[in-house]
Structure formats: C-alpha cells, structure tokens
Amino acid sequence: MNEKLVPFRYNVGVRSPDFEEAKAFINAHIEDREVAPLSSSGRAENLLTLQPLGSSSLFGAMWSEKVHIQSETQKTFHAVLVLSGNIYCKSLDTNVPVNSLVLTAPGKQADLIWEKGTRAVVMSLARQKLLDTLGVPDLDFLRQTNAIIPGDHQDALLLRNGITCLAQQHEICEGQIAPSVQSQWEGLLLSQFANQLHRERQENPSILPGRIRLATEWIRAHIHQPMSVCDLLRVTGASRRSVESGFRTYLNTTPAKFILCHKLKGVRELLSSNPDLSIGDAAFSFGFNHLSHFTHQYQEAFGELPSETLRQCRTSPVVVNKKARLDSA
C-alpha cells in the first residue's frame, strides 16, 4: 500500500473541503455520524474512497483538518485500520497508533478524533454476513466489545496484509473488481474478524451469554471441588445440549475440557509458587485422585511433567527455600 495514497482511489466518494458533504457520504454508506472539524487551516480537501465487498464495505479516508467523528449506538460492526498519523479513541481514552485497529461493536458508539492528515481504512461489516460467519443467532455477546488490536498482534498483521492485497487488486483493476471476487474478499476478512472475536470471547468472559458466563464463573469459584457437566446443568438450569453447544460456540471447547483445563492450571500455579508442596498434595487438592492419570494429562497440557514444573520452582532464584525462611523468621 502506497504510504502517501488513500487506498481505493479509483472509487472516490468525496474530494472536497466541505465537511457536510463528507458527512452525507458517510451517513449514506455506513450509519449516522456527526463529523465536526476541530481546526481550520485552509481549503485542503477531505478524501473519502469506497471499495464494496459483497454486503460489506471498505473506505479509505484522509481528513483535511483534525476532526471528531461520533456515532449513536451502532447496529453493525465497524473497524478502523490506521495507516498513518494518529486516531484518539475517546471511549477507551487511548491513542490508536499506526498499523493498529480499533473495533467498535453493535451496541457501542464510535467516538474518534482523527489528527489532520491521518490516513485509515474503515471497515463496515454486514450484520447478517457476520452472524453467518460466527454461527450465532445474534450479536448480543459483542455489546461490550470496544477494543484496540495492536499493530504487532497476529490479527492486525493478517488483516493489514489482506487489505494491502485488496488495495493492490483495486489498483490493477482500476476499481473494477468483479462481484464474485468481492464476495471472496468479504469472506476472507469476515473469517479473520471472526477469529479475533472468538478469542475476545475467550479472554473476556463478561461478553459471554448469561448461562455460559454463569457456568464458567461457577467452575472457577468451585474449582477445588469434584464437578461434572451435570453440576453445570443444575446451576444454569439449561439442557445438556444447550450447555455443550454454548461452550463449543463461545469458548471453542467442551464443558468437560474447560473444567479439566482450569483444574490443571490450578495445579500448575500451585507447583510454580510453592516449592515445599508435593505433587500428590497439589493434584489431590484439585480433585485428581489417580496420580499416574493426572501426570499424563498434565504433560499433555503443558508439555512437561509436574515434577519439572516443581523443579523449576525450586531452582528459581526468586524462590526462598524453607530453611532460609525459617532462619529469617
């Protein structure tokens, strides 16, 4: 992508110093936005371009002045990739540096300040296409998602590379990308966003559906106790099919594997922080009654034996052995 050009230049929507004209173009193609210039230094042109992608759209943008862009509560999912300059996200109270993305989900407000001359690509993802890609009935779980993906993150790198390739194809075809090819690009970008959103759900349980969140919170609160999927059915009041489907959809795992994973993590944390604890005691405290079976599961999960974890803890320079602690008491 040329560092000095706004992408998708063969499909210019606005090339004008008139901010009202730019606002009308945005509102005709995305959702209603307030566009307020915060500086005034001449008659330089705002430049907005467009690349349709099936039901979704990508826009290139560069503003002639520092500008505040704000929306009402969104119905669709938007992302902004910063190519040069700087964007300040007011809702997160942070800058979005070059090559990073800011995500704004349905139910949230876009509230961004673009510095003068900042270049970016704005992505507006079709609601139904996103639902189909994620395999969910609605986007309610995204209502708390307002996030920044750093430029060195895998998802940002992959999306940026994809958009760069698309911009190059736009140049070669002089903006005339066939509808069938547009749909292919839309599918690729939506799939990559879906990967990010699945990870977002795993890392932030507050955006899980109510019953799945209740199940995960109950597991964490009772992690030292014996538990099974039947306990989750009792706690959530949901059917086995519903619980298992929810864990697969939102956490990419099964309830049983989720329980096992967190129990093993608990043992690992104990062994990593307490050099005086025996492996058997650590395992039994999380309900592992068969040590040989536990050892196999532990090694499979972490790529090392529990004895290796304990040995690393005991040889770590930050660990004070029992005798030293007694001597200093």
C-alpha positions as CSV (number, residue, x, y, z in Angstrom):
1,M,0.0,0.0,0.0
2,N,1.5,3.3,-1.1
3,E,2.4,5.3,2.1
4,K,1.2,8.6,0.6
5,L,-2.1,7.5,-1.1
6,V,-5.5,6.8,0.3
7,P,-6.5,3.2,-0.7
8,F,-9.2,2.6,-3.3
9,R,-8.6,5.8,-5.2
10,Y,-10.4,4.7,-8.3
11,N,-13.7,4.9,-6.4
12,V,-13.7,8.4,-5.0
13,G,-16.8,9.3,-3.0
14,V,-15.8,12.7,-1.7
15,R,-12.9,15.0,-2.7
16,S,-13.9,18.3,-1.1
17,P,-13.2,20.7,1.8
18,D,-16.9,20.6,2.6
19,F,-17.4,18.6,5.8
20,E,-21.2,18.4,5.4
21,E,-20.6,16.7,2.0
22,A,-18.3,14.2,3.6
23,K,-20.8,13.6,6.4
24,A,-23.6,13.0,3.9
25,F,-21.4,10.4,2.1
26,I,-20.6,8.6,5.3
27,N,-24.2,8.5,6.5
28,A,-25.4,7.2,3.2
29,H,-23.0,4.3,3.2
30,I,-22.5,3.4,6.9
31,E,-24.5,4.7,9.8
32,D,-25.3,8.2,11.0
33,R,-22.2,10.1,12.2
34,E,-21.6,13.5,13.5
35,V,-18.5,15.0,11.7
36,A,-17.0,18.1,13.5
37,P,-13.8,19.7,12.4
38,L,-11.6,20.8,15.3
39,S,-9.2,23.0,13.4
40,S,-9.3,25.3,10.4
41,S,-6.2,26.0,8.3
42,G,-7.4,26.5,4.8
43,R,-9.2,24.8,1.9
44,A,-7.4,21.4,1.8
45,E,-9.7,18.6,0.6
46,N,-11.1,15.7,2.6
47,L,-10.7,12.5,0.6
48,L,-13.1,9.5,1.1
49,T,-13.0,6.4,-1.2
50,L,-15.0,3.3,-1.4
51,Q,-14.4,-0.4,-2.1
52,P,-17.6,-2.5,-2.0
53,L,-17.1,-6.1,-0.8
54,G,-20.4,-8.0,-1.3
55,S,-22.6,-6.8,1.5
56,S,-19.8,-5.2,3.4
57,S,-17.7,-2.1,2.5
58,L,-14.2,-0.7,2.9
59,F,-13.5,3.0,2.9
60,G,-10.3,4.9,2.5
61,A,-10.2,8.2,4.4
62,M,-8.0,11.2,5.0
63,W,-9.3,14.4,6.6
64,S,-8.0,17.9,5.8
65,E,-8.4,19.0,9.4
66,K,-8.4,17.5,12.9
67,V,-11.9,16.1,13.1
68,H,-14.2,14.5,15.7
69,I,-16.3,11.7,14.4
70,Q,-19.1,10.3,16.7
71,S,-22.0,8.0,16.2
72,E,-25.1,6.9,18.0
73,T,-25.3,3.3,19.3
74,Q,-24.2,1.2,16.3
75,K,-26.2,-1.6,14.8
76,T,-23.3,-3.1,12.8
77,F,-19.7,-3.9,13.4
78,H,-17.0,-1.4,12.4
79,A,-13.2,-1.4,12.5
80,V,-10.6,1.2,11.6
81,L,-7.1,0.4,10.5
82,V,-4.7,3.3,10.9
83,L,-2.3,3.6,8.0
84,S,-0.5,6.9,9.0
85,G,-1.0,9.6,11.6
86,N,-3.0,9.1,14.8
87,I,-6.5,8.5,15.9
88,Y,-7.6,9.0,19.5
89,C,-10.4,6.7,20.8
90,K,-12.3,8.7,23.4
91,S,-14.3,5.7,24.7
92,L,-11.1,3.9,25.5
93,D,-9.2,7.0,26.4
94,T,-6.2,5.9,24.3
95,N,-4.4,6.6,21.0
96,V,-4.7,4.1,18.2
97,P,-1.1,4.0,16.7
98,V,-0.2,3.3,13.1
99,N,-1.0,-0.3,11.9
100,S,-3.3,-0.9,14.8
101,L,-7.1,-1.4,14.6
102,V,-9.9,-0.1,16.7
103,L,-13.0,-2.3,16.9
104,T,-16.5,-0.9,17.6
105,A,-19.3,-3.5,18.0
106,P,-23.0,-3.2,17.8
107,G,-24.4,-1.6,20.9
108,K,-21.4,0.7,21.3
109,Q,-20.7,4.2,20.0
110,A,-17.9,5.2,17.7
111,D,-16.1,8.2,19.2
112,L,-12.9,9.0,17.5
113,I,-10.7,12.1,17.0
114,W,-8.6,11.9,13.8
115,E,-5.5,14.1,13.6
116,K,-5.1,16.2,10.5
117,G,-3.8,14.2,7.5
118,T,-4.3,10.8,9.2
119,R,-4.9,8.0,6.7
120,A,-7.0,5.0,7.5
121,V,-9.2,2.2,6.2
122,V,-12.7,2.0,7.7
123,M,-14.4,-1.4,7.5
124,S,-18.2,-1.8,7.8
125,L,-19.1,-5.4,8.1
126,A,-22.5,-6.7,7.0
127,R,-24.5,-7.8,10.0
128,Q,-26.0,-10.9,8.5
129,K,-22.8,-12.0,7.0
130,L,-21.1,-11.6,10.3
131,L,-23.8,-13.7,12.0
132,D,-23.4,-16.4,9.4
133,T,-19.6,-16.4,9.8
134,L,-19.7,-16.6,13.6
135,G,-22.5,-19.1,13.5
136,V,-24.6,-17.3,16.2
137,P,-28.2,-16.2,16.2
138,D,-27.5,-12.6,17.3
139,L,-24.6,-10.2,18.1
140,D,-25.6,-9.5,21.7
141,F,-22.4,-11.1,23.0
142,L,-20.5,-8.3,21.3
143,R,-22.2,-5.4,23.1
144,Q,-19.3,-4.9,25.4
145,T,-16.6,-5.2,22.7
146,N,-14.8,-1.9,22.1
147,A,-11.1,-2.8,21.7
148,I,-7.8,-2.0,20.1
149,I,-5.7,-4.6,18.4
150,P,-2.0,-3.6,18.5
151,G,-0.2,-3.4,15.2
152,D,2.2,-6.3,16.1
153,H,-0.7,-8.6,17.0
154,Q,-1.3,-11.5,14.7
155,D,-4.8,-10.5,13.9
156,A,-3.8,-6.9,12.9
157,L,-0.9,-8.2,10.8
158,L,-3.2,-10.7,8.9
159,L,-5.9,-8.1,8.4
160,R,-3.5,-5.4,7.2
161,N,-1.9,-7.8,4.8
162,G,-5.3,-8.8,3.4
163,I,-6.3,-5.2,3.0
164,T,-3.0,-4.4,1.3
165,C,-3.5,-7.2,-1.2
166,L,-7.1,-6.0,-1.8
167,A,-5.9,-2.4,-2.4
168,Q,-3.3,-3.7,-4.9
169,Q,-6.0,-5.6,-6.8
170,H,-8.1,-2.5,-6.8
171,E,-5.2,-0.6,-8.4
172,I,-4.7,-3.3,-11.0
173,C,-8.4,-3.5,-11.9
174,E,-8.8,0.3,-11.7
175,G,-11.5,-0.2,-9.1
176,Q,-13.5,-2.7,-11.2
177,I,-13.3,-5.8,-9.0
178,A,-15.8,-8.4,-10.1
179,P,-18.7,-9.0,-7.7
180,S,-17.8,-12.7,-7.3
181,V,-14.2,-11.7,-6.3
182,Q,-15.6,-9.0,-3.9
183,S,-17.6,-11.8,-2.1
184,Q,-14.5,-13.9,-1.8
185,W,-12.6,-11.0,-0.2
186,E,-15.6,-10.3,2.1
187,G,-15.5,-13.9,3.3
188,L,-11.7,-13.8,4.0
189,L,-11.9,-10.6,6.0
190,L,-15.0,-11.8,7.9
191,S,-13.3,-15.1,8.7
192,Q,-10.3,-13.2,10.2
193,F,-12.5,-10.9,12.2
194,A,-14.4,-14.0,13.5
195,N,-11.2,-15.5,14.7
196,Q,-10.4,-12.3,16.7
197,L,-13.9,-12.1,18.1
198,H,-13.8,-15.8,19.2
199,R,-10.5,-15.0,21.0
200,E,-12.1,-11.9,22.5
201,R,-14.9,-14.0,24.0
202,Q,-12.4,-16.5,25.4
203,E,-10.3,-13.7,27.0
204,N,-13.2,-11.7,28.3
205,P,-15.9,-13.8,29.9
206,S,-18.0,-10.7,30.6
207,I,-19.2,-10.8,27.0
208,L,-20.4,-14.5,27.2
209,P,-24.1,-15.3,27.1
210,G,-25.7,-15.3,30.6
211,R,-25.9,-19.1,31.2
212,I,-22.4,-19.8,29.8
213,R,-20.9,-17.0,31.8
214,L,-22.7,-18.4,34.9
215,A,-21.3,-21.8,34.2
216,T,-17.7,-20.5,33.8
217,E,-17.9,-18.4,36.9
218,W,-19.3,-21.3,39.0
219,I,-16.5,-23.6,37.7
220,R,-13.8,-21.0,38.8
221,A,-15.5,-20.5,42.2
222,H,-15.7,-24.2,42.9
223,I,-12.5,-25.4,41.1
224,H,-11.2,-27.4,44.1
225,Q,-14.4,-29.4,44.3
226,P,-15.3,-32.5,42.2
227,M,-17.6,-31.4,39.4
228,S,-19.2,-32.7,36.3
229,V,-21.4,-31.4,33.4
230,C,-24.4,-32.5,35.5
231,D,-23.5,-29.8,38.0
232,L,-23.4,-27.2,35.3
233,L,-26.9,-28.2,34.2
234,R,-28.2,-27.9,37.7
235,V,-26.5,-24.5,38.2
236,T,-27.6,-22.9,34.9
237,G,-31.0,-24.6,34.5
238,A,-30.1,-25.3,30.9
239,S,-30.2,-28.6,28.9
240,R,-27.1,-30.6,28.3
241,R,-27.3,-29.8,24.6
242,S,-27.6,-26.1,25.2
243,V,-24.6,-26.0,27.6
244,E,-22.4,-28.1,25.4
245,S,-23.4,-26.1,22.3
246,G,-22.7,-22.9,24.1
247,F,-19.2,-24.0,25.2
248,R,-18.4,-25.1,21.7
249,T,-19.7,-21.9,20.1
250,Y,-18.3,-19.3,22.6
251,L,-15.3,-21.0,24.1
252,N,-14.3,-23.4,21.4
253,T,-14.2,-26.3,23.8
254,T,-16.5,-28.7,25.8
255,P,-17.6,-28.2,29.4
256,A,-15.5,-31.3,30.5
257,K,-12.4,-30.0,28.8
258,F,-12.9,-26.5,30.2
259,I,-13.2,-28.0,33.7
260,L,-10.1,-30.1,33.2
261,C,-8.1,-27.2,31.8
262,H,-8.8,-25.0,34.7
263,K,-8.1,-27.7,37.3
264,L,-4.7,-28.4,35.6
265,K,-3.9,-24.7,35.5
266,G,-4.7,-24.5,39.2
267,V,-2.2,-27.3,40.0
268,R,0.4,-25.7,37.8
269,E,0.0,-22.4,39.6
270,L,0.4,-24.2,43.0
271,L,3.6,-26.1,41.9
272,S,5.0,-22.9,40.4
273,S,4.6,-20.9,43.6
274,N,5.1,-23.3,46.4
275,P,8.4,-25.4,46.3
276,D,7.5,-27.2,49.6
277,L,4.3,-28.7,48.2
278,S,4.3,-32.3,47.0
279,I,2.9,-33.1,43.6
280,G,0.4,-35.5,45.1
281,D,-1.0,-32.9,47.5
282,A,-1.3,-30.3,44.7
283,A,-3.1,-32.8,42.5
284,F,-5.4,-34.1,45.2
285,S,-6.4,-30.5,46.2
286,F,-8.0,-30.1,42.8
287,G,-9.7,-33.5,42.8
288,F,-7.1,-35.6,40.9
289,N,-7.2,-38.9,42.7
290,H,-5.2,-41.1,40.2
291,L,-1.7,-39.7,40.1
292,S,-0.5,-41.5,37.0
293,H,-3.5,-40.4,35.0
294,F,-3.1,-36.8,36.3
295,T,0.6,-36.8,35.3
296,H,-0.3,-37.9,31.7
297,Q,-3.0,-35.1,31.4
298,Y,-0.6,-32.5,32.9
299,Q,2.2,-33.4,30.4
300,E,-0.2,-33.3,27.5
301,A,-1.5,-29.9,28.6
302,F,1.8,-28.2,29.4
303,G,4.5,-30.2,27.5
304,E,6.3,-31.1,30.8
305,L,5.9,-33.3,33.8
306,P,4.6,-31.8,37.0
307,S,8.0,-32.8,38.6
308,E,9.7,-30.5,36.0
309,T,7.4,-27.6,36.9
310,L,8.2,-28.2,40.6
311,R,12.0,-28.4,40.0
312,Q,11.9,-25.1,38.1
313,C,10.2,-23.5,41.0
314,R,12.7,-24.9,43.5
315,T,15.7,-23.8,41.4
316,S,14.3,-20.3,40.6
317,P,16.5,-17.5,42.1
318,V,13.4,-15.7,43.4
319,V,12.3,-18.7,45.5
320,V,13.5,-18.7,49.1
321,N,13.8,-22.2,50.4
322,K,12.1,-23.4,53.6
323,K,15.3,-23.3,55.7
324,A,16.1,-19.7,54.7
325,R,12.6,-18.6,55.6
326,L,12.9,-20.3,59.0
327,D,16.3,-18.7,59.6
328,S,15.0,-15.3,58.8
329,A,11.8,-15.6,60.9
